[in-house]
Amino acid sequence: MRREWKMELLDHRRERLKDDVVPIGVATASVQSNSKQDYKDVLQHLEYRRVKCEGVFQDDKSIFLGPRGRANHGVTERGYFLITPLVPTEGDHQNMEMPVLVNRGWVPGSWRDNPTNITERNRNDSKPASQETIKKEPFISLWSKKKETMQKQPHTKTTTTVIAVVRDSETPNMFVPPNEPASGQWFFVDIPAMVRAVGLPEGTIYVEALQDKSVDYQGKKYPNPKDPETLIRSSVMPNDHLSYAFTWFALSAATTFMAWKRLSK
């Protein structure tokens, strides 16, 4: 039963990832037109959809999620996932109307102690913004049909294009400690809490950046976004369940036989 469920889940992700990349504004157009749609329904409709987000990163509001380890040549490195608000640029209504929260990928632990790395990365990898203002949304629901006037603020940063997948919050297990937003300690993804912490509107979409095949992430290129292949793999693949079941059955049979043989003496 669990094996079939997991196979269906991975097949769904695989099919969703085959869809063409579209601007996040286009992907959300259908759900924006239905103001009665629940946020969870929206996520179910969009999760694992590949989208293009373009805007300006608010580096000073970045969240470090972790610690999270990464295997590098057989050695586990300690680091964090870097999560930053991405705010749309003025006049770019089709690609992205509302801000999004972006998991930009894995960074070394030193980045948390030296946030200037974030700004330097933006300066090197981004392109200049087209106009002299960016827009920042007041605290309103993302899925409201009514267009609200956006407050504007001068910017001195550059625009960035991110190819990502829409994701939901994580469900922590019993060994994961609770998040502590007040002290900036984040151990698992809790979208509503993170959105409030960085001052974004309720209902903000959370996405995970995907790797660009033209970039060598084996070097010191950070943040290191998620490999799309990890989205269609499980820690225990469905076909492995049969192997495990056979193994445990064989062990059980062997133990039973040895117990019977010992008692029969």
MILO-809778 format. One record per residue: residue number from 1; residue in one letter; chain; x, y, z of N, C-alpha, C in turn. Coordinates in steps of 0.2 Angstrom, whole numbers. Each point is the difference from the previous one (the first is absolute). Last residue first. Layout:
<recs>
{NUM "A" "A" {X Y Z} {X Y Z} {X Y Z}}
...
</recs>
This chain:
<recs>
{265 "K" "A" {79 -150 100} {5 -5 2} {-1 -3 7}}
{264 "S" "A" {-13 17 -12} {-2 -7 -2} {5 -5 2}}
{263 "L" "A" {2 24 2} {-5 -3 5} {-2 -7 -1}}
{262 "R" "A" {15 11 -15} {3 0 7} {-5 -3 5}}
{261 "K" "A" {-7 3 -23} {5 -5 1} {3 0 7}}
{260 "W" "A" {-15 17 -5} {-4 -7 0} {5 -5 1}}
{259 "A" "A" {9 22 -2} {-4 -1 7} {-3 -7 0}}
{258 "M" "A" {10 6 -20} {5 -1 5} {-3 -1 6}}
{257 "F" "A" {-15 6 -17} {3 -7 -1} {5 -2 5}}
{256 "T" "A" {-9 22 0} {-5 -5 2} {3 -7 -1}}
{255 "T" "A" {13 18 -8} {0 0 7} {-5 -5 3}}
{254 "A" "A" {1 2 -23} {6 -3 2} {0 0 8}}
{253 "A" "A" {-17 11 -11} {-1 -7 -1} {6 -4 3}}
{252 "S" "A" {0 24 0} {-5 -3 5} {0 -7 -1}}
{251 "L" "A" {14 11 -15} {2 0 7} {-4 -3 5}}
{250 "A" "A" {-8 3 -22} {5 -5 0} {3 -1 7}}
{249 "F" "A" {-15 17 -4} {-4 -6 0} {5 -6 1}}
{248 "W" "A" {9 22 -2} {-3 -1 6} {-4 -7 1}}
{247 "T" "A" {9 7 -21} {5 -1 5} {-3 -2 7}}
{246 "F" "A" {-15 6 -18} {3 -7 -1} {5 -1 6}}
{245 "A" "A" {-9 21 -1} {-5 -5 3} {3 -7 -1}}
{244 "Y" "A" {13 18 -8} {0 0 7} {-5 -6 3}}
{243 "S" "A" {0 4 -24} {6 -3 3} {1 -1 7}}
{242 "L" "A" {-18 11 -9} {-1 -7 -2} {6 -4 3}}
{241 "H" "A" {0 24 1} {-4 -3 5} {-1 -8 -1}}
{240 "D" "A" {12 15 -15} {4 -3 5} {-5 -3 6}}
{239 "N" "A" {-9 12 -19} {2 -7 -2} {4 -3 6}}
{238 "P" "A" {-7 23 2} {-5 -5 1} {2 -7 -2}}
{237 "M" "A" {18 16 10} {-4 0 -6} {-5 -5 1}}
{236 "V" "A" {11 15 19} {-1 -7 -2} {-4 -1 -6}}
{235 "S" "A" {7 21 5} {5 -3 4} {0 -7 -1}}
{234 "S" "A" {-9 12 -21} {-2 0 7} {5 -3 4}}
{233 "R" "A" {-4 14 -25} {3 -5 4} {-2 0 7}}
{232 "I" "A" {-4 17 -17} {-4 -7 -2} {4 -6 3}}
{231 "L" "A" {7 22 4} {-7 1 1} {-4 -6 -2}}
{230 "T" "A" {24 3 -3} {-2 -2 7} {-7 1 2}}
{229 "E" "A" {10 6 -21} {-1 -7 0} {-2 -2 8}}
{228 "P" "A" {5 23 -7} {-7 -2 -1} {-1 -8 1}}
{227 "D" "A" {18 15 13} {0 -4 -6} {-7 -2 -1}}
{226 "K" "A" {5 23 14} {-2 -7 0} {1 -4 -7}}
{225 "P" "A" {16 22 7} {-7 -2 0} {-1 -8 -1}}
{224 "N" "A" {20 16 11} {-1 -6 -4} {-7 -2 -1}}
{223 "P" "A" {12 26 5} {-4 -6 3} {0 -6 -6}}
{222 "Y" "A" {20 7 -3} {-6 0 5} {-4 6 -1}}
{221 "K" "A" {22 -15 -10} {-5 4 -2} {-6 -1 5}}
{220 "K" "A" {24 -10 -3} {-2 4 6} {-6 5 -2}}
{219 "G" "A" {3 -24 -13} {5 5 3} {-2 4 6}}
{218 "Q" "A" {-14 -16 -12} {5 -3 3} {6 4 3}}
{217 "Y" "A" {-19 6 -15} {-1 1 7} {5 -4 5}}
{216 "D" "A" {-2 11 -26} {3 -5 4} {-1 1 7}}
{215 "V" "A" {-16 8 -22} {4 2 6} {3 -6 3}}
{214 "S" "A" {-16 -1 -17} {6 3 -3} {5 2 5}}
{213 "K" "A" {-22 -9 4} {4 -5 -2} {7 3 -3}}
{212 "D" "A" {-16 9 20} {1 2 -7} {5 -5 -2}}
{211 "Q" "A" {-16 -3 22} {6 0 -3} {0 2 -7}}
{210 "L" "A" {-20 7 17} {3 -6 -3} {6 2 -4}}
{209 "A" "A" {-16 11 22} {4 1 -6} {3 -7 -3}}
{208 "E" "A" {-23 4 15} {7 -3 1} {3 1 -7}}
{207 "V" "A" {-22 13 13} {3 -4 -6} {7 -2 2}}
{206 "Y" "A" {-26 12 11} {7 -3 1} {3 -4 -6}}
{205 "I" "A" {-21 20 4} {3 -6 -3} {7 -1 2}}
{204 "T" "A" {-19 15 13} {5 0 -4} {3 -7 -2}}
{203 "G" "A" {-18 8 15} {-2 -4 -6} {6 0 -5}}
{202 "E" "A" {-2 20 18} {-2 -7 1} {-2 -3 -7}}
{201 "P" "A" {19 19 0} {-7 -1 1} {-2 -7 1}}
{200 "L" "A" {24 9 8} {-3 -1 -6} {-8 -1 1}}
{199 "G" "A" {20 3 16} {-5 5 -1} {-3 0 -7}}
{198 "V" "A" {15 -16 13} {4 5 -5} {-5 6 -2}}
{197 "A" "A" {-8 -17 15} {7 2 3} {3 5 -4}}
{196 "R" "A" {-20 -11 -7} {-1 6 5} {6 2 3}}
{195 "V" "A" {1 -18 -15} {-3 6 -4} {-1 6 5}}
{194 "M" "A" {7 -21 9} {5 4 -3} {-2 6 -4}}
{193 "A" "A" {-16 -14 10} {4 3 5} {6 4 -3}}
{192 "P" "A" {-15 -13 -14} {-3 6 3} {4 4 5}}
{191 "I" "A" {10 -20 -10} {-2 6 -5} {-3 6 4}}
{190 "D" "A" {16 -19 8} {-6 1 2} {-2 7 -4}}
{189 "V" "A" {21 -20 0} {-4 5 -3} {-7 1 2}}
{188 "F" "A" {21 -7 16} {-4 -3 -5} {-4 6 -3}}
{187 "F" "A" {16 5 16} {2 -7 -1} {-4 -4 -5}}
{186 "W" "A" {8 27 10} {-4 -4 -4} {2 -7 -2}}
{185 "Q" "A" {5 24 16} {1 -7 0} {-5 -4 -4}}
{184 "G" "A" {1 24 7} {3 -1 -6} {2 -8 -1}}
{183 "S" "A" {-11 12 19} {8 0 0} {3 -2 -6}}
{182 "A" "A" {-24 2 2} {2 6 4} {8 0 0}}
{181 "P" "A" {-12 -19 -9} {0 6 -5} {3 6 4}}
{180 "E" "A" {1 -27 3} {1 6 5} {0 6 -4}}
{179 "N" "A" {-8 -28 -4} {3 6 -2} {0 6 5}}
{178 "P" "A" {0 -26 7} {-4 5 -2} {4 6 -3}}
{177 "P" "A" {11 -25 -1} {-2 5 5} {-5 5 -3}}
{176 "V" "A" {4 -26 -7} {1 7 -2} {-2 5 5}}
{175 "F" "A" {-4 -24 1} {7 1 2} {2 7 -2}}
{174 "M" "A" {-21 -11 -5} {0 2 7} {7 2 2}}
{173 "N" "A" {-7 5 -25} {-1 -5 4} {1 1 7}}
{172 "P" "A" {-9 17 -20} {5 -2 4} {-1 -6 4}}
{171 "T" "A" {-9 11 -23} {-3 -3 6} {6 -3 4}}
{170 "E" "A" {-1 22 -19} {2 -7 2} {-4 -2 6}}
{169 "S" "A" {-9 17 -20} {3 0 6} {3 -8 2}}
{168 "D" "A" {-4 6 -26} {-4 1 6} {4 0 6}}
{167 "R" "A" {6 7 -27} {0 -5 5} {-4 2 6}}
{166 "V" "A" {7 5 -28} {-4 2 5} {0 -6 6}}
{165 "V" "A" {21 5 -17} {-6 -4 0} {-4 3 6}}
{164 "A" "A" {19 12 -18} {-2 -3 7} {-6 -4 -1}}
{163 "I" "A" {19 18 -12} {-4 -5 -2} {-1 -4 6}}
{162 "V" "A" {7 27 -2} {0 -7 3} {-4 -5 -3}}
{161 "T" "A" {13 26 -4} {-5 -5 -2} {1 -6 3}}
{160 "T" "A" {6 27 7} {2 -7 -1} {-6 -4 -2}}
{159 "T" "A" {9 28 3} {-5 -5 -1} {3 -7 -1}}
{158 "T" "A" {11 21 15} {-1 -3 -7} {-5 -5 0}}
{157 "K" "A" {5 22 18} {2 -6 -2} {-2 -2 -7}}
{156 "T" "A" {-6 20 14} {7 0 -3} {3 -7 -1}}
{155 "H" "A" {-26 14 3} {5 -5 0} {7 1 -2}}
{154 "P" "A" {-25 13 10} {6 0 -4} {4 -6 1}}
{153 "Q" "A" {-26 0 3} {6 2 4} {6 0 -5}}
{152 "K" "A" {-30 -2 1} {6 0 -3} {6 2 4}}
{151 "Q" "A" {-27 -12 2} {5 5 2} {6 0 -3}}
{150 "M" "A" {-24 -8 -11} {6 -2 4} {5 6 2}}
{149 "T" "A" {-28 -6 -4} {6 5 -2} {6 -2 4}}
{148 "E" "A" {-20 -18 -6} {2 5 5} {6 4 -3}}
{147 "K" "A" {-21 -17 -10} {7 3 -1} {1 6 5}}
{146 "K" "A" {-17 -22 1} {0 7 0} {8 2 -1}}
{145 "K" "A" {-7 -22 4} {-2 2 -7} {2 7 -1}}
{144 "S" "A" {12 -16 19} {-5 5 -1} {-1 1 -7}}
{143 "W" "A" {17 -14 11} {-5 -3 -5} {-6 5 -1}}
{142 "L" "A" {19 4 15} {2 -1 -7} {-5 -2 -5}}
{141 "S" "A" {-4 15 23} {0 -7 -2} {2 0 -8}}
{140 "I" "A" {9 20 16} {-6 -2 -3} {0 -8 -2}}
{139 "F" "A" {16 21 10} {-2 -6 3} {-7 -2 -2}}
{138 "P" "A" {16 15 -16} {-2 0 7} {-3 -7 2}}
{137 "E" "A" {20 2 -19} {-8 -1 1} {-1 2 7}}
{136 "K" "A" {19 9 -17} {0 -4 6} {-8 0 2}}
{135 "K" "A" {18 6 -22} {-6 1 3} {-1 -5 6}}
{134 "I" "A" {21 15 -13} {-3 -7 0} {-7 1 4}}
{133 "T" "A" {17 18 -16} {-4 -2 6} {-2 -7 0}}
{132 "E" "A" {12 12 -17} {3 3 6} {-4 -2 6}}
{131 "Q" "A" {3 -14 -24} {-3 6 2} {3 2 7}}
{130 "S" "A" {7 -20 -11} {-2 4 -6} {-2 7 2}}
{129 "A" "A" {18 -17 12} {-7 1 0} {-2 5 -5}}
{128 "P" "A" {23 -16 -2} {-3 7 3} {-8 0 -1}}
{127 "K" "A" {12 -24 3} {0 5 -5} {-3 6 3}}
{126 "S" "A" {14 -22 12} {-7 3 -2} {1 6 -5}}
{125 "D" "A" {18 -13 12} {-4 -5 -4} {-7 3 -3}}
{124 "N" "A" {17 11 15} {4 -3 -5} {-5 -4 -5}}
{123 "R" "A" {-8 12 19} {3 5 -4} {4 -4 -6}}
{122 "N" "A" {-11 -13 17} {-4 4 -4} {3 4 -5}}
{121 "R" "A" {13 -10 16} {-2 -5 -5} {-5 3 -5}}
{120 "E" "A" {8 13 18} {5 -1 -5} {-2 -5 -5}}
{119 "T" "A" {-14 3 19} {0 6 -5} {5 -1 -5}}
{118 "I" "A" {0 -17 16} {-7 0 -4} {0 6 -5}}
{117 "N" "A" {18 -2 16} {1 -5 -6} {-7 0 -4}}
{116 "T" "A" {2 12 20} {2 4 -6} {1 -5 -6}}
{115 "P" "A" {-6 -7 23} {-5 1 -5} {2 4 -6}}
{114 "N" "A" {11 -15 20} {3 5 -5} {-5 1 -5}}
{113 "D" "A" {-4 -16 17} {4 5 4} {3 5 -5}}
{112 "R" "A" {-12 -17 -9} {-5 3 5} {4 5 4}}
{111 "W" "A" {11 -13 -17} {-4 6 -2} {-4 3 5}}
{110 "S" "A" {14 -19 4} {3 6 0} {-4 6 -2}}
{109 "G" "A" {-6 -24 -3} {-2 3 7} {3 7 1}}
{108 "P" "A" {-5 -8 -25} {5 -2 5} {-2 3 7}}
{107 "V" "A" {-19 -4 -19} {6 5 1} {4 -3 6}}
{106 "W" "A" {-22 -8 -19} {4 -1 6} {6 5 0}}
{105 "G" "A" {-24 7 -11} {4 -6 0} {5 0 6}}
{104 "R" "A" {-19 15 -6} {5 1 -5} {5 -6 -1}}
{103 "N" "A" {-26 6 8} {5 -4 2} {6 -1 -5}}
{102 "V" "A" {-20 19 3} {4 -4 -4} {5 -4 4}}
{101 "L" "A" {-25 15 0} {5 -2 4} {4 -6 -3}}
{100 "V" "A" {-15 22 -11} {0 -8 1} {6 -1 5}}
{99 "P" "A" {-17 22 -10} {6 -2 3} {0 -8 1}}
{98 "M" "A" {-16 12 -19} {1 -1 7} {6 -2 2}}
{97 "E" "A" {-6 2 -22} {-3 6 2} {1 0 8}}
{96 "M" "A" {12 -11 -23} {-1 -1 7} {-3 6 3}}
{95 "N" "A" {2 -4 -24} {4 -5 3} {-1 -1 7}}
{94 "Q" "A" {-12 17 -12} {-2 -7 -2} {4 -5 3}}
{93 "H" "A" {3 24 5} {-6 -3 3} {-2 -7 -3}}
{92 "D" "A" {20 19 2} {0 -7 -2} {-6 -4 3}}
{91 "G" "A" {5 23 5} {-2 0 -7} {0 -7 -2}}
{90 "E" "A" {16 5 20} {-6 5 -2} {-1 -2 -8}}
{89 "T" "A" {10 -20 15} {2 7 -2} {-6 4 -3}}
{88 "P" "A" {-1 -21 20} {0 2 -7} {2 7 -2}}
{87 "V" "A" {10 -16 20} {-6 5 -1} {0 2 -7}}
{86 "L" "A" {8 -21 18} {2 3 -7} {-6 5 -2}}
{85 "P" "A" {11 -12 24} {-5 3 -3} {2 3 -7}}
{84 "T" "A" {13 -21 13} {0 7 -1} {-6 3 -4}}
{83 "I" "A" {15 -22 12} {-6 1 -2} {-1 8 0}}
{82 "L" "A" {19 -21 1} {0 7 0} {-7 2 -3}}
{81 "F" "A" {11 -23 13} {-4 3 -5} {-1 7 0}}
{80 "Y" "A" {22 -12 12} {-7 2 1} {-3 1 -7}}
{79 "G" "A" {22 -15 12} {-2 6 -3} {-7 1 1}}
{78 "R" "A" {23 -18 3} {-6 3 3} {-2 7 -3}}
{77 "E" "A" {12 -24 -11} {1 7 2} {-6 3 4}}
{76 "T" "A" {12 -26 -6} {-7 4 2} {2 7 2}}
{75 "V" "A" {14 -18 -17} {0 4 7} {-6 4 0}}
{74 "G" "A" {5 -14 -19} {0 -4 6} {0 3 6}}
{73 "H" "A" {-1 13 -20} {6 -5 -1} {1 -4 7}}
{72 "N" "A" {-18 15 4} {4 2 -5} {7 -4 0}}
{71 "A" "A" {-28 3 11} {6 -5 -1} {4 3 -6}}
{70 "R" "A" {-16 13 19} {1 -1 -7} {6 -5 -1}}
{69 "G" "A" {-19 10 21} {6 -3 -3} {0 -1 -7}}
{68 "R" "A" {-13 18 17} {-1 -6 -4} {7 -2 -3}}
{67 "P" "A" {-11 16 23} {5 -2 -5} {-2 -6 -4}}
{66 "G" "A" {-15 17 -1} {4 -5 1} {2 -1 8}}
{65 "L" "A" {-8 20 -19} {-3 -6 3} {5 -6 1}}
{64 "F" "A" {-1 29 -2} {4 -6 -1} {-3 -6 4}}
{63 "I" "A" {-9 25 -12} {0 -5 5} {5 -6 -1}}
{62 "S" "A" {-3 28 -8} {1 -7 -2} {0 -4 7}}
{61 "K" "A" {-2 25 -6} {-6 -4 3} {1 -8 -1}}
{60 "D" "A" {15 17 -9} {0 1 7} {-6 -3 4}}
{59 "D" "A" {3 -1 -25} {5 -4 4} {-1 1 8}}
{58 "Q" "A" {-17 2 -21} {1 4 6} {5 -4 5}}
{57 "F" "A" {-3 -1 -28} {0 -3 6} {1 5 6}}
{56 "V" "A" {-12 2 -25} {5 3 4} {0 -4 7}}
{55 "G" "A" {-10 -9 -24} {-1 5 4} {6 2 4}}
{54 "E" "A" {-14 -21 -15} {5 5 -1} {-2 6 4}}
{53 "C" "A" {-6 -28 -5} {-1 6 5} {6 5 -2}}
{52 "K" "A" {-13 -24 -11} {5 5 0} {-1 6 4}}
{51 "V" "A" {-7 -28 2} {-2 7 -2} {6 5 0}}
{50 "R" "A" {-11 -28 2} {6 4 -2} {-2 7 -2}}
{49 "R" "A" {-13 -18 17} {-1 4 -7} {7 4 -1}}
{48 "Y" "A" {-6 -13 20} {4 -3 -4} {-1 3 -7}}
{47 "E" "A" {-20 7 14} {7 -3 3} {3 -5 -5}}
{46 "L" "A" {-22 13 -2} {7 3 -3} {6 -4 2}}
{45 "H" "A" {-23 -5 7} {-1 1 -7} {7 2 -3}}
{44 "Q" "A" {-2 -3 23} {-1 -6 -3} {-1 0 -8}}
{43 "L" "A" {1 20 13} {7 -4 0} {-1 -7 -3}}
{42 "V" "A" {-19 13 2} {4 3 -4} {7 -3 -1}}
{41 "D" "A" {-16 -7 16} {-2 -2 -7} {5 3 -5}}
{40 "K" "A" {3 7 22} {2 -7 -1} {-2 -3 -6}}
{39 "Y" "A" {-8 21 6} {7 1 -2} {3 -7 -1}}
{38 "D" "A" {-26 5 -6} {4 -1 6} {8 0 -2}}
{37 "Q" "A" {-21 12 -14} {5 -6 0} {4 0 6}}
{36 "K" "A" {-15 17 -8} {-3 -4 5} {4 -6 1}}
{35 "S" "A" {4 17 -16} {2 2 6} {-3 -4 6}}
{34 "N" "A" {7 -2 -27} {-5 -3 5} {2 1 7}}
{33 "S" "A" {13 7 -18} {-7 2 -3} {-5 -3 5}}
{32 "Q" "A" {23 -5 3} {-1 7 2} {-7 2 -2}}
{31 "V" "A" {8 -21 -7} {-2 0 7} {-1 7 3}}
{30 "S" "A" {7 -3 -23} {-6 -4 1} {-2 0 7}}
{29 "A" "A" {21 10 -5} {-6 4 -3} {-6 -3 1}}
{28 "T" "A" {23 -7 5} {-5 2 6} {-6 3 -3}}
{27 "A" "A" {18 -6 -14} {-2 -6 3} {-5 1 5}}
{26 "V" "A" {10 18 -12} {-5 -3 -4} {-2 -7 4}}
{25 "G" "A" {15 14 11} {-6 4 -1} {-5 -4 -4}}
{24 "I" "A" {22 -8 2} {-4 -2 6} {-7 4 0}}
{23 "P" "A" {13 -7 -23} {1 5 6} {-5 -2 5}}
{22 "V" "A" {8 -21 -13} {-4 6 -1} {1 5 5}}
{21 "V" "A" {10 -25 -11} {1 5 5} {-4 6 -3}}
{20 "D" "A" {-7 -25 -7} {4 6 -1} {0 5 5}}
{19 "D" "A" {-4 -26 5} {-4 6 -2} {5 5 -2}}
{18 "K" "A" {6 -20 11} {1 0 -7} {-4 6 -3}}
{17 "L" "A" {-1 -6 23} {7 3 -2} {1 0 -7}}
{16 "R" "A" {-19 -10 9} {-1 7 1} {7 4 -2}}
{15 "E" "A" {-1 -24 -1} {-4 3 -5} {-1 7 1}}
{14 "R" "A" {12 -11 17} {3 -1 -7} {-4 3 -5}}
{13 "R" "A" {-10 -1 21} {6 5 0} {3 0 -7}}
{12 "H" "A" {-16 -17 4} {-3 7 -1} {5 5 0}}
{11 "D" "A" {8 -22 4} {-3 1 -7} {-3 7 -1}}
{10 "L" "A" {6 -6 22} {6 1 -4} {-2 1 -8}}
{9 "L" "A" {-17 -6 15} {3 7 2} {6 2 -4}}
{8 "E" "A" {-9 -22 -3} {-5 5 -2} {3 7 1}}
{7 "M" "A" {11 -18 10} {1 0 -7} {-4 5 -4}}
{6 "K" "A" {-3 -3 23} {6 3 -1} {2 1 -7}}
{5 "W" "A" {-19 -13 7} {-1 8 1} {6 4 -2}}
{4 "E" "A" {1 -24 -1} {-4 3 -5} {-1 7 1}}
{3 "R" "A" {11 -11 17} {4 0 -6} {-4 3 -6}}
{2 "R" "A" {-11 -4 21} {5 6 0} {4 1 -6}}
{1 "M" "A" {-14 -19 1} {-4 6 0} {4 6 0}}
</recs>
